[in-house]
Amino acid sequence: MVHALHASVRFLVLFGAACFHPAQVTPKAVGTPATATTTSGPPPSTSSSVPVAASRTSCPPPEIVFNGSLLQTDSSTAQQFGNVYEVRFMGLFGGVTKKRACKIKCVNGVWLGPLCAVESEAGDGGRFHSVLKPCPLPPMKPHLVVHHEGRPLTVTGLSQMAHESVLSFRCTQLGRYKFVGNATVRCLNGQWSAAMPSCLETSQQSNLSVQVPPTILYSVEKGEYGVSEEGELVVYPETNVYLYCLYQRFSGNPQWAWTSQRDYAKGWILSADEKQWRYELLIYKAKEHDSGTYTCTTPRGQTNEIHVRVRDVTCPPIEGYGDENRVTSDHGNQMHSKAKFACMEGYNLVGSEEVVCSPSGRWSDKAPHCVVIQCPAIPTTGHLKMSTHNRTYGIRVHFSCPSNYRLLGPPFVTCWKNESWSDTPPTCEPIRCRSPLPPAHGRVLYGGRQYPGDSVHYTCNAGYVLIGESVSVCQANGTWSNNLPKCKPACEFPGQPAHARVVPSKFHYDIGELVTVACNAGFRLLGSAQLRCSRDGHWSHPLPHCRRLVLHK
């Protein structure tokens, strides 16, 4: 078991460990996975309060938790730890991304630690410090207000506060509830310095019952006032403060007591409708020495008190006045003064838009800062080219694609103020012509590719003639170079008989067109001298032929 400086704890080994020996020994892995190293000579120095010198009493192998399980050790591991005085490892703090270099030390036969490196503003170079536990926050009692570092704290069932955190408490309405307990508590290594306070109901909530603490009301004249996080009534000097203890006059006179050295006027007020239940104390033209506790005690022994602080409240200068991108509008730095913030065009405000100077002399929140508005990075996938990688507010990014690719989407996008692009960025897709279709009564011939430079060939069935271009090429814009041709019904050249002429002579003939076949001199025609192109693309008669004339003697 590893013993912490303030408690006995088990500690998670996350990314392996290294053993340090006072003399050269065979390395032995600690944990799984782990890497072990050895050193010779004196042990390395440490800034913690743990003794540096190696103990003469060896320590047993430490109990190590890995992935939620306690690792078992054997006798060989125990022997290796006989001369080990320090084990270093990476510790896990609140998430896998939050890691610290940590170590445990063998002192007088006991493992002390863990000690973990902490980067502090003091610039101590990440020296090792003891790891102290956070404190859980229990459910708060009714009418209790909690502050942490000057800001209201919302308590949930899973809330924890870090070591050295200080909480301030007060009741929701000063004087209307009796505050019982400590106004501040501090977290000390997993334990709160005191029990959480509570707020008790007083006479105002109980129909002026004499069996409960009296209600204390107050009013302030001629000056600003407020209630601090610790439940103090804070007033400026020279103000008049009236404190009223609510009690039934016929049940006796309550008593005022105070911690200051000054005497104050007190008694039942003269107002006819309130003189039977308001017992008053007046702090006239309050001075700083009037600060203190004012307690009202009833004849039944019930008490309630109110803490008064007389001071000229001023808050410190607002941080970040050198931020040239932030615009600050403030109205002084006295109690209840406000400061408002905005950012220059192209920047977003991170933090509160307004802070108020509280009665405690602190601003209600940290001053905000301005960060440049940026849209998400555009993925540089495929062949997409961008005019710029700048993605700040107002920038316009233009897109293009290389040869034989075309843009699928908008040609540009603009970064808007809400940190989003004006449109979905485009992509580049290969340029491809549409699949070629064969003409009616014809065919298309190609190799199955339709990219720029590829060509197709068109032909017509028998009895049809091609009207248009027989070849078309896929162009860089994704279109074919020529329109789809047509296959028109027609008759082909019927042929030319020997010793004859065909008039007219051409490659194709329209439907209904006639051709005449005439034999040369000395030959006679056998068959029809005229052929007509029929609707089915065939000639009306077979091609005639010419026979030589035979002369009889």
Secondary structure, DSSP 8 states (H G I E B T S, - for coil): --B-SSSB--EE--S-EEEE-SS-------SSS-------SS----SSSS--S--SS------EEETTEE----HHHHHHGGG--EEEEEEE-SSTT-EEEEEEEEETTEEEEEEEE---TT---S-EEE----EE-----TTEEEEETTEE----TT-EE-TT-EEEEEESSBTTEEEES-SEEEEETTEESS---EEEE-GGGGTT-TTS--EEEEEEESS-EEE-TTSEEEE-TT-EEEEEEE--GGG---EEEESSSS--EEEE---TTTTTTEEEEEE-S--GGG-EEEEEE-TTS-EEEEEEEE---B----TTTT-TTEEEEE--SBTT-EEEEEE-TTEEEES-SEEEB-TTSSBSS---EEEE-B-------TT-EES----BTT-EEEEE--TTEEEES-SEEEB-TTS-BSS---EEEE---------TTEEEE--S--STT-EEEEEE-TTEEEES-SEEEB-TTSSBSS---EEEE-EE-----TTEEEES--SEE-TT-EEEEEE-TTEEEES-SEEEB-TTS-BSS---EEEE-----
